[in-house]
Amino acid sequence: MHTSVDHEKLEVYQASLEFITWTIPVLGALPGSASVRNQLDRASTSVPLNIAEGNGKFTSPDRCRFFDNARGSALESAACLDVMVAKRFVSTAEVQAGKAMLVKIVSMLFGLIRANSDVRVFEEPASYRAEKPQKEEGKSRSRNKNRRVSRR
């Protein structure tokens, strides 16, 4: 009998696990003394853990907070890949697949955050008129501020 927990059904959760699998040979090729090795391992592990914890929360703000933490960890993972290239541990080509996975993960997390947010930003539909508004009689819309008024 196969049982699953709700977060396991999320595409973003599965994608984050695929990214962790992708990191295994990359991490193995790094020198043990490279601080980015431990950082990438922790950041990549944090992504699915935060997704799972967030998905188990009942209130939207709690869910969004954990999904945002997961998004931050995914971005941190991308920065770790950049650091690995900058320190010449790997080439840009070697991290392209991982970066593409992270772009997808961040995008999906952003969608989850928007879908679970109580505060959504949108514009009210504008009211458009086909004709110009008419001036009220006796009142001018513009006023000449340089005009002198004589008082008698």
ChimeraX attribute file (.defattr): number of C-alpha atoms within 10 A of each C-alpha:
attribute: neighborCount
match mode: 1-to-1
recipient: residues
	/A:1	2
	/A:2	3
	/A:3	5
	/A:4	7
	/A:5	10
	/A:6	10
	/A:7	18
	/A:8	14
	/A:9	10
	/A:10	14
	/A:11	12
	/A:12	21
	/A:13	22
	/A:14	15
	/A:15	18
	/A:16	25
	/A:17	17
	/A:18	13
	/A:19	24
	/A:20	19
	/A:21	12
	/A:22	15
	/A:23	20
	/A:24	11
	/A:25	10
	/A:26	18
	/A:27	16
	/A:28	10
	/A:29	12
	/A:30	16
	/A:31	11
	/A:32	11
	/A:33	8
	/A:34	13
	/A:35	11
	/A:36	21
	/A:37	20
	/A:38	14
	/A:39	15
	/A:40	24
	/A:41	16
	/A:42	14
	/A:43	20
	/A:44	25
	/A:45	19
	/A:46	20
	/A:47	32
	/A:48	26
	/A:49	19
	/A:50	21
	/A:51	27
	/A:52	21
	/A:53	15
	/A:54	23
	/A:55	23
	/A:56	15
	/A:57	14
	/A:58	9
	/A:59	13
	/A:60	16
	/A:61	16
	/A:62	17
	/A:63	22
	/A:64	24
	/A:65	17
	/A:66	22
	/A:67	29
	/A:68	21
	/A:69	18
	/A:70	29
	/A:71	25
	/A:72	17
	/A:73	23
	/A:74	29
	/A:75	20
	/A:76	19
	/A:77	27
	/A:78	22
	/A:79	16
	/A:80	21
	/A:81	26
	/A:82	18
	/A:83	14
	/A:84	21
	/A:85	16
	/A:86	12
	/A:87	12
	/A:88	10
	/A:89	16
	/A:90	17
	/A:91	14
	/A:92	15
	/A:93	9
	/A:94	13
	/A:95	18
	/A:96	12
	/A:97	12
	/A:98	19
	/A:99	20
	/A:100	12
	/A:101	18
	/A:102	23
	/A:103	14
	/A:104	15
	/A:105	24
	/A:106	22
	/A:107	14
	/A:108	19
	/A:109	24
	/A:110	17
	/A:111	13
	/A:112	18
	/A:113	20
	/A:114	14
	/A:115	13
	/A:116	17
	/A:117	17
	/A:118	12
	/A:119	10
	/A:120	9
	/A:121	8
	/A:122	6
	/A:123	6
	/A:124	6
	/A:125	6
	/A:126	6
	/A:127	5
	/A:128	6
	/A:129	7
	/A:130	5
	/A:131	6
	/A:132	6
	/A:133	7
	/A:134	6
	/A:135	9
	/A:136	8
	/A:137	6
	/A:138	6
	/A:139	8
	/A:140	9
	/A:141	7
	/A:142	6
	/A:143	8
	/A:144	7
	/A:145	6
	/A:146	6
	/A:147	7
	/A:148	7
	/A:149	6
	/A:150	5
	/A:151	4
	/A:152	3
